[in-house]
Amino acid sequence: MKEIIKTKDLCFSYFEYSDNDNVNQAKIDVHALVDINLTVNEGEYLAILGHNGSGKSTLAKLLNLILTPQRGNIFIDGQDITKPDLTEDELFDVRRKVGMVFQNPDNQLVATIVEEDVAFGPENLGLPREEIRRRVNFALNTVGMSEYSGHAPHKLSGGQKQRVAIAGVLAMKPKVIIFDESTAMLDPRGRKEVVDIMEKLNREESITIINITHYMEEAARADRVIVINDGKLIMDGTAKEVFSHVDELHSIGLESPQGRELINELNKAGLNIDTDALNEDECTEAILNKLKAI
């Protein structure tokens, strides 16, 4: 498969000050990311996990050049976007290829009418009016918001606002969309709507999806999961492979999906269920089969 994103020895640090006193505060170098080597293939559906402050959102902002790394390289679609002589046109091209959907949709909505908001990006590309219309219609239809095209975004629900934000990114026709904890402020229904859209974009439009999330059930739906802890990439595999390391995840403040957690506890109690089951249906079936065999 073709690589769409590659990082090589990627490092990023920021500074904070000690709280010892207000006069002689020490400047502390905090390593947000340390030697991250990551490859993402075209069409992948990747979830990124990590506790608060682990560096996962920093990685997202580096991939879109919202932040600039102190060391290492980032390649987007084969182009080194960290080269020192990157032009404005090349930077703009990067941000067309890698779209981002943030946690708070209110920070991403710019117009007073839904369809005008979705058209904002394509208009800034200088596209013909007919092409803008096609892109807006396609994006709103894809996220299920066509009937709200003439509505005011501020009157929509949180989940609807986030769908409009996704449509605005989609209208730019990116190759990659990064969802940076985009479901964190939504209720369960809104979260399901957004995750369903992620899967639809990945499977029907072949867009590479990167979902940075705190919700284990969301991550379990991805094709691949990586775990970042204290700025380092410590796990990388399929969802079933990563979530089989229940105790290791616990040690860094994370959990597996609830079904996997239950099986882990039953195994500790001596039931010995030999399965890589992950979602609720798989786990229920594994437990029932074990009970029938006793």
Summary of the structure (lengths in Angstrom):
residues: 294
radius of gyration: 21.1
end to end distance: 45.0
largest distance: 69.4
contacts: 929
relative contact order: 0.14
helix: 42%
strand: 23%
